[in-house]
Amino acid sequence: MPKFGPISRRELIRILRMLGFEGPLTGGNHQYMVKGGLKLFIPNPHQGDISRALLSKILKQAGIDKEEWEKC
């Protein structure tokens, strides 16, 4: 069960795959993951974790609520 807080990019990708997303795929300046017709851009690799605020924005775009996230 991932906590809702700072997370590594690798862990974000792993959990999104568990939730049915495919990728990451290359497109322009950012990679993205897809699920059906939804295209979800993910942050570029960088040092440090993805902040709680950015994680919240990503999950909102993906249509994943906090409870669903924490069940994974």
Rosetta blueprint (number, residue, H / E / L):
1 M L
2 P L
3 K L
4 F L
5 G L
6 P L
7 I E
8 S L
9 R H
10 R H
11 E H
12 L H
13 I H
14 R H
15 I H
16 L H
17 R H
18 M H
19 L L
20 G L
21 F L
22 E E
23 G E
24 P E
25 L E
26 T E
27 G E
28 G L
29 N L
30 H E
31 Q E
32 Y E
33 M E
34 V E
35 K E
36 G L
37 G L
38 L E
39 K E
40 L E
41 F E
42 I L
43 P L
44 N L
45 P L
46 H L
47 Q L
48 G L
49 D L
50 I E
51 S L
52 R H
53 A H
54 L H
55 L H
56 S H
57 K H
58 I H
59 L H
60 K H
61 Q H
62 A H
63 G L
64 I L
65 D L
66 K H
67 E H
68 E H
69 W H
70 E H
71 K H
72 C L
